[in-house]
Amino acid sequence: MKFYIVASGSKGNATLLEHDGRVLLIDMGIAMSRLSEELRNLSHCVEDIEAVLFTHEHSDHASGAGFFPDDKIHCTEGTLGGRMNRCLIPYRTINLIGLDITPLPTSHDAFLPVGFIFQNADEKLVYMTDTGFIDEKNIAAMKNADYYIIEANHNVKMLLRTNRPPELKQRILSDVGHLSNEDSAMYMSEVVGERTKEIVLAHLSEEANSDEAALEAYKRIFRKRFIDINKIKLHCANQWKMTRGGKSDED
């Protein structure tokens, strides 16, 4: 598996997942021109995308749903209103582009939001953003993946110092908001295992977080949990620049 996080953050999200030369898209909250450009850089085109999975209906994840036909779209019932898409059911596994895909329910102020586990005989990728917490059932399902794309949205002190309205700050900090750096690192310290190769921190707030703050939180908490972070590639996704990950051609 290879993944390409085209954009990650409150201004738009889109991630391409490639397996055996086949491509699917997770979320589409950016301009089609940008997605098309990045696909060309990967020697693909929009028509190569066999399926589009949506995590939830918020515009930074789903504003570009109209670019794709119904028969390519997969999301939970009601996510895209009355569109006749292919309905995802939490914990019910489907197969697309040769991968078993299991939707995991998340805790966010949206209609039936989900994250995903992508798996084949050799590799496992967990994708989860936009959630206020992760429950025990999901923790069990997420254990010992090769790759994680996981939300680390904010540094709490930085968030509280912003000029955002108090109700917005409370929403972000709530159980239906977003994971802080520390919460994200604590959850990941429970699920990483011997096969874990890479963690990408996603959906970082441009105003209430930084790459340095997120990475430092992970390093601090992993040290406390006696986890050797040096054995794992740890890096941050970006709102404006594509982030590559997964199995390289040399592996």
Phi and psi in degrees as GROMACS dihedral restraints (atoms count N, CA, C in turn):
[ dihedral_restraints ]
;  ai    aj    ak    al  type     phi  dphi    fc
    3     4     5     6     1  -127.7    20    10
    4     5     6     7     1   145.5    20    10
    6     7     8     9     1  -132.5    20    10
    7     8     9    10     1   151.5    20    10
    9    10    11    12     1  -135.0    20    10
   10    11    12    13     1   104.9    20    10
   12    13    14    15     1   -83.8    20    10
   13    14    15    16     1    99.6    20    10
   15    16    17    18     1   -67.6    20    10
   16    17    18    19     1   -41.7    20    10
   18    19    20    21     1  -154.1    20    10
   19    20    21    22     1   143.3    20    10
   21    22    23    24     1  -148.1    20    10
   22    23    24    25     1   116.5    20    10
   24    25    26    27     1   152.5    20    10
   25    26    27    28     1  -178.7    20    10
   27    28    29    30     1   -71.3    20    10
   28    29    30    31     1   -11.5    20    10
   30    31    32    33     1   -94.8    20    10
   31    32    33    34     1     2.9    20    10
   33    34    35    36     1   146.1    20    10
   34    35    36    37     1   142.5    20    10
   36    37    38    39     1  -134.3    20    10
   37    38    39    40     1   139.6    20    10
   39    40    41    42     1  -165.0    20    10
   40    41    42    43     1   131.7    20    10
   42    43    44    45     1  -134.3    20    10
   43    44    45    46     1   129.6    20    10
   45    46    47    48     1   -98.0    20    10
   46    47    48    49     1   136.3    20    10
   48    49    50    51     1  -121.6    20    10
   49    50    51    52     1   126.3    20    10
   51    52    53    54     1  -117.7    20    10
   52    53    54    55     1   133.0    20    10
   54    55    56    57     1  -142.6    20    10
   55    56    57    58     1   120.6    20    10
   57    58    59    60     1    51.7    20    10
   58    59    60    61     1    39.8    20    10
   60    61    62    63     1    80.9    20    10
   61    62    63    64     1    -2.6    20    10
   63    64    65    66     1  -100.3    20    10
   64    65    66    67     1   149.6    20    10
   66    67    68    69     1  -129.7    20    10
   67    68    69    70     1   137.7    20    10
   69    70    71    72     1  -129.5    20    10
   70    71    72    73     1   164.9    20    10
   72    73    74    75     1  -121.4    20    10
   73    74    75    76     1   133.1    20    10
   75    76    77    78     1  -105.7    20    10
   76    77    78    79     1   114.7    20    10
   78    79    80    81     1    66.4    20    10
   79    80    81    82     1   153.1    20    10
   81    82    83    84     1  -148.9    20    10
   82    83    84    85     1    87.4    20    10
   84    85    86    87     1  -120.4    20    10
   85    86    87    88     1    26.1    20    10
   87    88    89    90     1  -127.8    20    10
   88    89    90    91     1   174.4    20    10
   90    91    92    93     1   -69.2    20    10
   91    92    93    94     1   142.8    20    10
   93    94    95    96     1   -61.8    20    10
   94    95    96    97     1   -32.4    20    10
   96    97    98    99     1   -61.1    20    10
   97    98    99   100     1   -39.2    20    10
   99   100   101   102     1   -70.2    20    10
  100   101   102   103     1   -43.2    20    10
  102   103   104   105     1   -61.3    20    10
  103   104   105   106     1   -43.5    20    10
  105   106   107   108     1   -62.2    20    10
  106   107   108   109     1   -40.5    20    10
  108   109   110   111     1   -63.0    20    10
  109   110   111   112     1   -44.7    20    10
  111   112   113   114     1   -68.3    20    10
  112   113   114   115     1   -35.3    20    10
  114   115   116   117     1   -62.6    20    10
  115   116   117   118     1   -41.9    20    10
  117   118   119   120     1   -61.1    20    10
  118   119   120   121     1   -38.9    20    10
  120   121   122   123     1   -63.5    20    10
  121   122   123   124     1   -22.2    20    10
  123   124   125   126     1  -100.1    20    10
  124   125   126   127     1    11.4    20    10
  126   127   128   129     1    62.3    20    10
  127   128   129   130     1    36.5    20    10
  129   130   131   132     1  -128.2    20    10
  130   131   132   133     1   173.0    20    10
  132   133   134   135     1  -137.4    20    10
  133   134   135   136     1   170.5    20    10
  135   136   137   138     1   -58.1    20    10
  136   137   138   139     1   -36.4    20    10
  138   139   140   141     1   -64.8    20    10
  139   140   141   142     1   -19.1    20    10
  141   142   143   144     1   -73.6    20    10
  142   143   144   145     1   -18.1    20    10
  144   145   146   147     1   -70.8    20    10
  145   146   147   148     1   114.5    20    10
  147   148   149   150     1   -85.3    20    10
  148   149   150   151     1   -25.4    20    10
  150   151   152   153     1  -153.8    20    10
  151   152   153   154     1   150.2    20    10
  153   154   155   156     1  -125.3    20    10
  154   155   156   157     1   121.1    20    10
  156   157   158   159     1  -103.8    20    10
  157   158   159   160     1   133.8    20    10
  159   160   161   162     1  -112.8    20    10
  160   161   162   163     1   133.6    20    10
  162   163   164   165     1   -77.9    20    10
  163   164   165   166     1   -38.5    20    10
  165   166   167   168     1  -169.6    20    10
  166   167   168   169     1   179.0    20    10
  168   169   170   171     1   -90.8    20    10
  169   170   171   172     1    -4.7    20    10
  171   172   173   174     1   -59.3    20    10
  172   173   174   175     1   145.7    20    10
  174   175   176   177     1   -61.6    20    10
  175   176   177   178     1   -30.5    20    10
  177   178   179   180     1   -72.0    20    10
  178   179   180   181     1    -4.6    20    10
  180   181   182   183     1  -118.0    20    10
  181   182   183   184     1   -23.8    20    10
  183   184   185   186     1  -132.4    20    10
  184   185   186   187     1     8.9    20    10
  186   187   188   189     1   -63.8    20    10
  187   188   189   190     1   -23.9    20    10
  189   190   191   192     1   -96.7    20    10
  190   191   192   193     1    16.0    20    10
  192   193   194   195     1   -59.1    20    10
  193   194   195   196     1   -30.6    20    10
  195   196   197   198     1   -67.7    20    10
  196   197   198   199     1   -11.6    20    10
  198   199   200   201     1   -76.7    20    10
  199   200   201   202     1   -10.6    20    10
  201   202   203   204     1  -122.5    20    10
  202   203   204   205     1   145.4    20    10
  204   205   206   207     1   -70.8    20    10
  205   206   207   208     1   156.1    20    10
  207   208   209   210     1   -55.7    20    10
  208   209   210   211     1   -36.5    20    10
  210   211   212   213     1   -73.8    20    10
  211   212   213   214     1    -5.3    20    10
  213   214   215   216     1  -100.7    20    10
  214   215   216   217     1   -10.9    20    10
  216   217   218   219     1   -93.9    20    10
  217   218   219   220     1   134.1    20    10
  219   220   221   222     1  -129.2    20    10
  220   221   222   223     1   123.0    20    10
  222   223   224   225     1  -160.7    20    10
  223   224   225   226     1   169.2    20    10
  225   226   227   228     1   -71.0    20    10
  226   227   228   229     1   155.6    20    10
  228   229   230   231     1   -58.7    20    10
  229   230   231   232     1   128.8    20    10
  231   232   233   234     1    92.2    20    10
  232   233   234   235     1   -11.3    20    10
  234   235   236   237     1   -60.6    20    10
  235   236   237   238     1   -42.6    20    10
  237   238   239   240     1  -110.0    20    10
  238   239   240   241     1    33.3    20    10
  240   241   242   243     1    67.4    20    10
  241   242   243   244     1  -127.1    20    10
  243   244   245   246     1   -90.2    20    10
  244   245   246   247     1     6.5    20    10
  246   247   248   249     1   -65.3    20    10
  247   248   249   250     1   141.7    20    10
  249   250   251   252     1   -89.1    20    10
  250   251   252   253     1    64.4    20    10
  252   253   254   255     1   -85.1    20    10
  253   254   255   256     1   176.3    20    10
  255   256   257   258     1   -85.5    20    10
  256   257   258   259     1   118.9    20    10
  258   259   260   261     1   -81.3    20    10
  259   260   261   262     1   128.9    20    10
  261   262   263   264     1   -92.6    20    10
  262   263   264   265     1   141.7    20    10
  264   265   266   267     1  -121.2    20    10
  265   266   267   268     1   125.8    20    10
  267   268   269   270     1   -50.5    20    10
  268   269   270   271     1   133.9    20    10
  270   271   272   273     1    71.5    20    10
  271   272   273   274     1    -0.2    20    10
  273   274   275   276     1   -95.4    20    10
  274   275   276   277     1   116.6    20    10
  276   277   278   279     1   -79.9    20    10
  277   278   279   280     1   137.1    20    10
  279   280   281   282     1  -121.7    20    10
  280   281   282   283     1   170.0    20    10
  282   283   284   285     1  -123.3    20    10
  283   284   285   286     1   123.5    20    10
  285   286   287   288     1  -137.0    20    10
  286   287   288   289     1   143.3    20    10
  288   289   290   291     1    45.1    20    10
  289   290   291   292     1    33.9    20    10
  291   292   293   294     1    81.1    20    10
  292   293   294   295     1    12.2    20    10
  294   295   296   297     1  -117.7    20    10
  295   296   297   298     1   140.6    20    10
  297   298   299   300     1   -80.1    20    10
  298   299   300   301     1   126.8    20    10
  300   301   302   303     1  -122.6    20    10
  301   302   303   304     1   121.7    20    10
  303   304   305   306     1  -116.5    20    10
  304   305   306   307     1   116.7    20    10
  306   307   308   309     1   -73.5    20    10
  307   308   309   310     1   135.4    20    10
  309   310   311   312     1  -114.2    20    10
  310   311   312   313     1   125.7    20    10
  312   313   314   315     1   -65.7    20    10
  313   314   315   316     1   136.8    20    10
  315   316   317   318     1  -111.8    20    10
  316   317   318   319     1   173.6    20    10
  318   319   320   321     1  -113.5    20    10
  319   320   321   322     1    95.9    20    10
  321   322   323   324     1  -147.5    20    10
  322   323   324   325     1   157.8    20    10
  324   325   326   327     1   -81.8    20    10
  325   326   327   328     1    65.3    20    10
  327   328   329   330     1  -143.3    20    10
  328   329   330   331     1   176.3    20    10
  330   331   332   333     1   -92.3    20    10
  331   332   333   334     1   108.4    20    10
  333   334   335   336     1    50.6    20    10
  334   335   336   337     1    56.2    20    10
  336   337   338   339     1   -72.0    20    10
  337   338   339   340     1   154.0    20    10
  339   340   341   342     1  -142.3    20    10
  340   341   342   343     1   157.3    20    10
  342   343   344   345     1  -111.6    20    10
  343   344   345   346     1  -171.5    20    10
  345   346   347   348     1  -144.0    20    10
  346   347   348   349     1   148.1    20    10
  348   349   350   351     1  -111.4    20    10
  349   350   351   352     1   128.3    20    10
  351   352   353   354     1  -112.5    20    10
  352   353   354   355     1   130.9    20    10
  354   355   356   357     1  -150.1    20    10
  355   356   357   358     1   143.4    20    10
  357   358   359   360     1  -133.1    20    10
  358   359   360   361     1  -165.7    20    10
  360   361   362   363     1   -65.4    20    10
  361   362   363   364     1   -22.8    20    10
  363   364   365   366     1  -112.6    20    10
  364   365   366   367     1   -25.7    20    10
  366   367   368   369     1  -138.0    20    10
  367   368   369   370     1   156.4    20    10
  369   370   371   372     1  -141.0    20    10
  370   371   372   373     1   128.9    20    10
  372   373   374   375     1  -123.1    20    10
  373   374   375   376     1   131.8    20    10
  375   376   377   378     1  -109.4    20    10
  376   377   378   379     1   129.3    20    10
  378   379   380   381     1  -121.8    20    10
  379   380   381   382     1   116.1    20    10
  381   382   383   384     1  -149.6    20    10
  382   383   384   385     1   116.6    20    10
  384   385   386   387     1  -132.3    20    10
  385   386   387   388     1   173.6    20    10
  387   388   389   390     1    54.8    20    10
  388   389   390   391     1    64.9    20    10
  390   391   392   393     1  -149.2    20    10
  391   392   393   394     1   141.7    20    10
  393   394   395   396     1   -84.7    20    10
  394   395   396   397     1   -24.4    20    10
  396   397   398   399     1  -158.8    20    10
  397   398   399   400     1   170.8    20    10
  399   400   401   402     1  -124.9    20    10
  400   401   402   403     1   122.9    20    10
  402   403   404   405     1   -83.0    20    10
  403   404   405   406     1   172.1    20    10
  405   406   407   408     1   -64.2    20    10
  406   407   408   409     1   -35.0    20    10
  408   409   410   411     1   -64.5    20    10
  409   410   411   412     1   -41.6    20    10
  411   412   413   414     1   -69.6    20    10
  412   413   414   415     1   -39.1    20    10
  414   415   416   417     1   -55.3    20    10
  415   416   417   418     1   -45.5    20    10
  417   418   419   420     1   -62.0    20    10
  418   419   420   421     1   -40.8    20    10
  420   421   422   423     1   -71.2    20    10
  421   422   423   424     1   -26.7    20    10
  423   424   425   426     1   -86.4    20    10
  424   425   426   427     1    -6.5    20    10
  426   427   428   429     1   -64.4    20    10
  427   428   429   430     1   142.1    20    10
  429   430   431   432     1    57.0    20    10
  430   431   432   433     1    45.9    20    10
  432   433   434   435     1   -84.0    20    10
  433   434   435   436     1   159.2    20    10
  435   436   437   438     1   -72.0    20    10
  436   437   438   439     1   -40.2    20    10
  438   439   440   441     1  -134.6    20    10
  439   440   441   442     1   141.7    20    10
  441   442   443   444     1  -127.4    20    10
  442   443   444   445     1   131.5    20    10
  444   445   446   447     1  -113.3    20    10
  445   446   447   448     1   106.8    20    10
  447   448   449   450     1  -131.8    20    10
  448   449   450   451     1   141.8    20    10
  450   451   452   453     1   -67.3    20    10
  451   452   453   454     1   135.7    20    10
  453   454   455   456     1  -138.6    20    10
  454   455   456   457     1    81.2    20    10
  456   457   458   459     1   -75.9    20    10
  457   458   459   460     1   -42.5    20    10
  459   460   461   462     1  -148.9    20    10
  460   461   462   463     1   156.2    20    10
  462   463   464   465     1   -94.1    20    10
  463   464   465   466     1   125.1    20    10
  465   466   467   468     1   -59.7    20    10
  466   467   468   469     1   -45.2    20    10
  468   469   470   471     1   -62.9    20    10
  469   470   471   472     1   -41.3    20    10
  471   472   473   474     1   -64.8    20    10
  472   473   474   475     1   -40.3    20    10
  474   475   476   477     1   -61.3    20    10
  475   476   477   478     1   -46.1    20    10
  477   478   479   480     1   -67.3    20    10
  478   479   480   481     1   -22.6    20    10
  480   481   482   483     1   -85.3    20    10
  481   482   483   484     1    -9.5    20    10
  483   484   485   486     1   -70.9    20    10
  484   485   486   487     1   167.8    20    10
  486   487   488   489     1   -90.0    20    10
  487   488   489   490     1    15.6    20    10
  489   490   491   492     1   -67.5    20    10
  490   491   492   493     1   151.2    20    10
  492   493   494   495     1   -60.6    20    10
  493   494   495   496     1   147.5    20    10
  495   496   497   498     1   -55.2    20    10
  496   497   498   499     1   -37.2    20    10
  498   499   500   501     1   -67.3    20    10
  499   500   501   502     1   -32.5    20    10
  501   502   503   504     1   -70.6    20    10
  502   503   504   505     1   -41.6    20    10
  504   505   506   507     1   -60.0    20    10
  505   506   507   508     1   -43.1    20    10
  507   508   509   510     1   -64.1    20    10
  508   509   510   511     1   -39.8    20    10
  510   511   512   513     1   -60.5    20    10
  511   512   513   514     1   -46.1    20    10
  513   514   515   516     1   -63.0    20    10
  514   515   516   517     1   -38.5    20    10
  516   517   518   519     1   -79.8    20    10
  517   518   519   520     1   -11.0    20    10
  519   520   521   522     1   -78.9    20    10
  520   521   522   523     1   174.5    20    10
  522   523   524   525     1   -70.1    20    10
  523   524   525   526     1    -9.4    20    10
  525   526   527   528     1  -116.0    20    10
  526   527   528   529     1    26.4    20    10
  528   529   530   531     1  -109.0    20    10
  529   530   531   532     1  -114.8    20    10
  531   532   533   534     1  -136.4    20    10
  532   533   534   535     1   154.5    20    10
  534   535   536   537     1   -77.7    20    10
  535   536   537   538     1   133.7    20    10
  537   538   539   540     1   -75.1    20    10
  538   539   540   541     1   168.0    20    10
  540   541   542   543     1   -56.1    20    10
  541   542   543   544     1   -46.5    20    10
  543   544   545   546     1   -67.0    20    10
  544   545   546   547     1   -42.9    20    10
  546   547   548   549     1   -63.0    20    10
  547   548   549   550     1   -42.7    20    10
  549   550   551   552     1   -58.8    20    10
  550   551   552   553     1   -46.9    20    10
  552   553   554   555     1   -65.1    20    10
  553   554   555   556     1   -38.3    20    10
  555   556   557   558     1   -63.7    20    10
  556   557   558   559     1   -45.1    20    10
  558   559   560   561     1   -61.7    20    10
  559   560   561   562     1   -44.9    20    10
  561   562   563   564     1   -65.5    20    10
  562   563   564   565     1   -31.2    20    10
  564   565   566   567     1   -65.7    20    10
  565   566   567   568     1   -19.9    20    10
  567   568   569   570     1   -86.3    20    10
  568   569   570   571     1   -20.4    20    10
  570   571   572   573     1  -112.6    20    10
  571   572   573   574     1   -22.9    20    10
  573   574   575   576     1   -62.7    20    10
  574   575   576   577     1   149.9    20    10
  576   577   578   579     1  -143.6    20    10
  577   578   579   580     1  -167.4    20    10
  579   580   581   582     1   -61.4    20    10
  580   581   582   583     1   -30.0    20    10
  582   583   584   585     1   -88.0    20    10
  583   584   585   586     1    -7.1    20    10
  585   586   587   588     1   -67.7    20    10
  586   587   588   589     1   123.3    20    10
  588   589   590   591     1  -110.6    20    10
  589   590   591   592     1   -28.5    20    10
  591   592   593   594     1  -153.3    20    10
  592   593   594   595     1   138.5    20    10
  594   595   596   597     1  -128.2    20    10
  595   596   597   598     1   124.7    20    10
  597   598   599   600     1  -110.2    20    10
  598   599   600   601     1   123.4    20    10
  600   601   602   603     1   -86.2    20    10
  601   602   603   604     1   125.8    20    10
  603   604   605   606     1  -122.7    20    10
  604   605   606   607     1   165.7    20    10
  606   607   608   609     1    57.5    20    10
  607   608   609   610     1    38.2    20    10
  609   610   611   612     1   -68.6    20    10
  610   611   612   613     1   134.9    20    10
  612   613   614   615     1   -71.0    20    10
  613   614   615   616     1   132.6    20    10
  615   616   617   618     1   -72.5    20    10
  616   617   618   619     1   -25.5    20    10
  618   619   620   621     1   -97.0    20    10
  619   620   621   622     1   -32.1    20    10
  621   622   623   624     1  -117.8    20    10
  622   623   624   625     1    24.0    20    10
  624   625   626   627     1  -162.1    20    10
  625   626   627   628     1   172.5    20    10
  627   628   629   630     1  -153.2    20    10
  628   629   630   631     1   159.1    20    10
  630   631   632   633     1   -56.4    20    10
  631   632   633   634     1   -42.8    20    10
  633   634   635   636     1   -63.2    20    10
  634   635   636   637     1   -43.3    20    10
  636   637   638   639     1   -66.0    20    10
  637   638   639   640     1   -41.9    20    10
  639   640   641   642     1   -66.4    20    10
  640   641   642   643     1   -45.0    20    10
  642   643   644   645     1   -66.5    20    10
  643   644   645   646     1   -39.4    20    10
  645   646   647   648     1   -64.6    20    10
  646   647   648   649     1   -39.1    20    10
  648   649   650   651     1   -61.5    20    10
  649   650   651   652     1   -43.5    20    10
  651   652   653   654     1   -63.1    20    10
  652   653   654   655     1   -46.6    20    10
  654   655   656   657     1   -63.0    20    10
  655   656   657   658     1   -40.6    20    10
  657   658   659   660     1   -65.3    20    10
  658   659   660   661     1   -45.9    20    10
  660   661   662   663     1   -73.3    20    10
  661   662   663   664     1   -37.3    20    10
  663   664   665   666     1   -64.6    20    10
  664   665   666   667     1   -37.0    20    10
  666   667   668   669     1   -62.3    20    10
  667   668   669   670     1   -43.2    20    10
  669   670   671   672     1   -63.5    20    10
  670   671   672   673     1   -30.4    20    10
  672   673   674   675     1   -91.3    20    10
  673   674   675   676     1     5.8    20    10
  675   676   677   678     1    59.6    20    10
  676   677   678   679     1    39.9    20    10
  678   679   680   681     1  -105.6    20    10
  679   680   681   682     1   128.3    20    10
  681   682   683   684     1   -79.5    20    10
  682   683   684   685     1    97.8    20    10
  684   685   686   687     1   -67.2    20    10
  685   686   687   688     1   -20.1    20    10
  687   688   689   690     1   -68.7    20    10
  688   689   690   691     1   -15.9    20    10
  690   691   692   693     1   -86.1    20    10
  691   692   693   694     1    -4.4    20    10
  693   694   695   696     1  -121.2    20    10
  694   695   696   697     1   133.2    20    10
  696   697   698   699     1   -75.4    20    10
  697   698   699   700     1   114.2    20    10
  699   700   701   702     1  -117.3    20    10
  700   701   702   703     1   120.4    20    10
  702   703   704   705     1  -153.4    20    10
  703   704   705   706     1   173.7    20    10
  705   706   707   708     1  -113.7    20    10
  706   707   708   709     1   140.5    20    10
  708   709   710   711     1   -78.6    20    10
  709   710   711   712     1   162.8    20    10
  711   712   713   714     1  -127.5    20    10
  712   713   714   715     1   149.8    20    10
  714   715   716   717     1   -71.1    20    10
  715   716   717   718     1   -31.8    20    10
  717   718   719   720     1  -117.1    20    10
  718   719   720   721     1    -8.7    20    10
  720   721   722   723     1  -130.2    20    10
  721   722   723   724     1   134.9    20    10
  723   724   725   726     1   -66.5    20    10
  724   725   726   727     1   138.4    20    10
  726   727   728   729     1  -112.0    20    10
  727   728   729   730     1   126.0    20    10
  729   730   731   732     1   -99.9    20    10
  730   731   732   733     1   147.9    20    10
  732   733   734   735     1  -162.8    20    10
  733   734   735   736     1  -179.4    20    10
  735   736   737   738     1    92.7    20    10
  736   737   738   739     1  -162.1    20    10
  738   739   740   741     1   -71.6    20    10
  739   740   741   742     1   124.9    20    10
  741   742   743   744     1   -85.6    20    10
  742   743   744   745     1   166.8    20    10
  744   745   746   747     1   -64.4    20    10
  745   746   747   748     1   -20.4    20    10
  747   748   749   750     1   -85.2    20    10
  748   749   750   751     1   -16.1    20    10
